């Protein structure tokens, strides 16, 4: 099941501010965490494809988040993702969805 989930302008501004605070437009198009800081490898892992635009700037970032590490850029990016997910989980559109069924919830 899907739902249309629309964030408020204030929520979108908060997300934008967090992305800008980590200097998201300086991330490489394919973000790879250095292996030297690896704490463990995760399987299965989350893969992100971000399409960002602001003013005349366009950015697309691909990240297979399979290495959990203390790398600051990875930590910062995960923090922004957690913030966005938290906003989505609080929306009535999400709360009205039926409970997930299956192994990965």
N, C-alpha and C positions, 0 to 999 in steps of 0.2 A: 504494500500500500504506500502511496505517496501523498504528500500534502504540499500546498503552496505556503511557504513560510517567508514572510516579509519582515525584515528588520526595520526598526524606526530610523529616521535620520540621525538621531542622537546615538543610537547603537552603531550605526555605520561610521559615524565620526569617531567613536571610541575605537573601533577596529582599525580605522585608518591611522589614528594617532599611535596605536601600538605597533602597527607595521612600520610606520615612519621612525618610531623610536629605536627600532633595531636596524634601521638603514636597509630596508628590504630591497631597495633598488640596486644595492651593491652586491647582492647575492649572485652567484653564478647561475647560468641557465640550468645547469645540472649540478645540484648541490650534493656534494659527497663529504661525509664527515671523515676527518683524518683517522686512519686506523690506529695510530699510536695512542689515542685516548680511549680506545674501546674497552668498555667494562664487560659487555656481553653482546652476543648477536641474537636477534629475535626472529623467530620463524613461527607462524607467518608474521609479516610486518605490514605497517601502513605505508602506502605510497600516496604522495601528494602531487597534484598538478595544479599550480596556482597561475591564474591569469589575472594580472593586476594592471590597472590603468589609473593614472592621476594626471590631470592637466594633459600635457602632450607626451607624457611618459607611458610606455607600454613595457610590461615585463611578464615573462612566462618562466616559471621555475618548476623543475621536476626534482622530486626527492623521494627516494626509496629509503624510508627511515628504519633500516634494519640493524643499525649499530647504536646501542645505547652507550653514550659517552658523556664526558664532562665538557665537551667542546662548547664554548660559549654561544656560538652562532646557532648550533642545534638546540641548545637549551632555550635560547631566546625564541626561536621559531616554534618550538613545542609549547611554550608559554602562551604565545599568541593564539595558537590553535586551541588550546584548552579554554582560553577566554571566549573565543567564537563558539565553541561547542557548548559552553556554559550558557551563553546568551540564547542559543537555539533551544536548549533543553528547558529553558524557562518560559518559552513562548506557548500560548494556549494551543496553537496549531499542532505543536509537537505533543503536548500533553493529551490531546484528544485522540491521538493515534492508538490503535490497539497495541497491546504488549507484544514485544518481539518473541518469536518462537524459533528455537534452533540453538546450536552450540555456541555461536559467537554473538553475544548480546552486548 
